[in-house]
Amino acid sequence: MLVTHQSRFRISAAQRELPSVTASVEAFCTANDIPSATSNLMNLALDEVLSNIVKYAYDASNNGPIDVELAYSDRRFTVTVEDAGRPFDPLKFKGPVNDGPLNSRSPGGLGILFVKRLVDSALYKRSGGRNRLTLVAKVPLPQSTKE
Amino acid sequence: MDIVETDVAGVLVLEPSGGIDSTNAKAFAAQIIDKVQARQCNAVIDFQKVKYISSAGFRSLLIIGKSMEGAQRKLVLCGMGPEVRRVFEIAMFDDLFVICSSREDAAAQAT
């Protein structure tokens, strides 16, 4: 039987709440023997996604909720992020990524580029008035320590 | 954010640790710029203990880089693990900064 380990929590859409998510991801990965490389890339992707929701999803006066679910099954670490803010598919966003000299560089668009390139799959769905983004990172088999 | 400072042959080596993300990126830039201005020297940022760096951290690197360039000081990066290095490549920041493997090479480049 396939065993799925899950953890769910809700934060409000405020910057000060984000360190608790980073800590939860690290604790979940440690508890499930998910390597730090996977934990780190997921925390990077989550920083992009969550800081976007904090900035844009809700009106300034309203720190609405963000629901985060962590799941690990069949060597797939899946993180689902949901908010009830304005409809926004971050995967469709294209920023002005460029490769010019220092003075003309803009970091716009880098965040979503990281999300797309670092995780193994990213899926956006709008349903029931909620944005739902699902990120999956495949967890490599541990290197055998035996000869 | 904790940033360890070391002097290597007159070059200021700065070693941040943990994740550099939307929570601490502004403090990261402000601290590095303050430390360089206080010491008036070239600098190396050693990424050995950096777990990950998100786009907010890259924004800070641009601010630090422009500040150093404006003051005509050299900035060299070093100590990146493979995951951090990969993110620099995705961002195309690997040709924007001088990146060395070892701290010694980086300090020599920054002299």
Contacts between the chains, C-beta under 8 A, distances in Angstrom:
chain1	res1	chain2	res2	distance
A	15	B	22	6.7
A	15	B	23	6.7
A	18	B	21	7.6
A	18	B	22	6.6
A	18	B	23	5.4
A	19	B	23	5.5
A	22	B	19	6.4
A	22	B	21	7.4
A	22	B	23	7.8
A	36	B	51	7.2
A	37	B	83	5.3
A	40	B	19	7.2
A	40	B	51	4.7
A	40	B	52	4.3
A	40	B	83	6.0
A	41	B	52	6.8
A	41	B	83	6.5
A	43	B	19	5.9
A	43	B	21	7.5
A	43	B	51	7.5
A	43	B	52	5.9
A	44	B	19	7.4
A	44	B	21	7.3
A	44	B	52	4.2
A	44	B	53	7.4
A	44	B	54	5.0
A	44	B	87	7.0
A	47	B	19	7.4
A	47	B	21	4.0
A	47	B	22	5.4
A	47	B	23	7.8
A	47	B	54	4.2
A	47	B	56	7.0
A	48	B	54	5.8
A	48	B	55	6.1
A	50	B	22	7.8
A	51	B	21	7.7
A	51	B	22	3.8
A	51	B	54	7.9
A	51	B	56	6.7
A	54	B	22	7.9
A	97	B	92	7.4
A	98	B	92	7.9
A	99	B	92	4.4
A	99	B	95	7.4
A	101	B	96	7.7
A	102	B	62	6.9
A	102	B	65	5.2
A	102	B	66	6.2
A	102	B	69	6.1
A	102	B	96	6.1
A	103	B	66	6.8
A	103	B	69	7.8
A	105	B	62	5.5
A	105	B	96	6.9
A	107	B	55	5.5
A	107	B	58	5.0
A	107	B	59	4.1
A	107	B	62	6.1
A	110	B	55	4.0
A	110	B	58	5.6
A	110	B	91	5.4
A	111	B	54	6.8
A	111	B	55	3.8
A	113	B	90	6.3
A	113	B	91	7.4
A	114	B	54	6.8
A	114	B	55	6.3
A	114	B	87	6.5
A	114	B	90	6.3
A	114	B	91	7.6
A	117	B	90	5.0
A	118	B	87	7.5
A	118	B	90	7.7
